[in-house]
Amino acid sequence: MKRYLVLVLLFAVAFASAQKTVGFKEHADAGEQKWVDSIYNSLSFDERVGQLFMVAAYSNKDIEHVKGIDKLVQDYKVGGLIFFQGGPVRQARLTNRYQSEAKVPLFIGIDAEWGLSMRLDSTYRYPWNMTLGAVQDMKLIEKQGKQMAIQARRMGIHFNFAPVLDVNINPANPIIGNRSFGEDKVNVTDRALALMRGIQSEGVFATGKHFPGHGDTGTDSHTSLPYLPFSRERLEDVEFYPYKKLFAEGMSSIMVAHLNV
């Protein structure tokens, strides 16, 4: 078990309570609520804990990796999978395999900031966010988000871990860069909101990242711990600005960054 638990994603998904939703019903109806309650009440404590984990899966690894995921799904009842490198046909087959093994349907996620090609071969590559930062027609960006979501749904994916909400103030940033819509908080927010609307219009959960903000750092959080020495006032004014706007429009979730704030 320890061998595979190290693959667990070190992020928290926090569902936003929004007054206005985009592409989703604001509340579950009675039948849906009853189904959720019945499933939850049927789970043991260990199974409920397992539901909190989303583990890394690949479609370009060997059968030992596949069997390892089988075990996590069947024995530990993990709640979801995030797919990384591979190919669309291989991933679709594995998704069907793992879903057939799951006691509770799995959440399937992927980092697809500029479409599935961020992770998968043989898929369409959309412009990076820095390019979208120069686009003036928000409807075009929303249309891109919609197409990204349609392709994700074909793959059985429920979560797209996008859009990036980092305001890329630091030109020496080694990890955000052209993944950001730019260095202006309003420009970032407008374009992220359009992309989010497109994604969620097709029933795919959008995810704002990297909370509270990875744009003004000079360190890659994949390899070390960046430090944000900012005041609460600065964070409220810059880093939190896109999140507050997107929460108000119904953003489904956020990804918490590995930062010392």
Buried (B, 14 or more C-beta within 10 A) or exposed (E): EEEBEEBBBEBEBBEBEBEEBBBEEEEEEEEEEEEEEEEEEEBEEEBEBBBEBBBBBBBBBEEEBBEBBBBBBEEBBBBBBBBBEBBBEBBBEBBEEBBEBBBBEBBBBBBBBBBBBBBBEEBEEBBBBBEBBEBEEBEEBBBBBBBBBBBBBEBBBBBBBBBBBBBBBBEEBBBBBBBBBBBEBEBBBBBBBBBBBBBBBBEBBBBBBBBBBBBBBEBBBEEEEBEBEBEEEBBEEBBBBBBEBBBEBBBBBBBBBBBEB
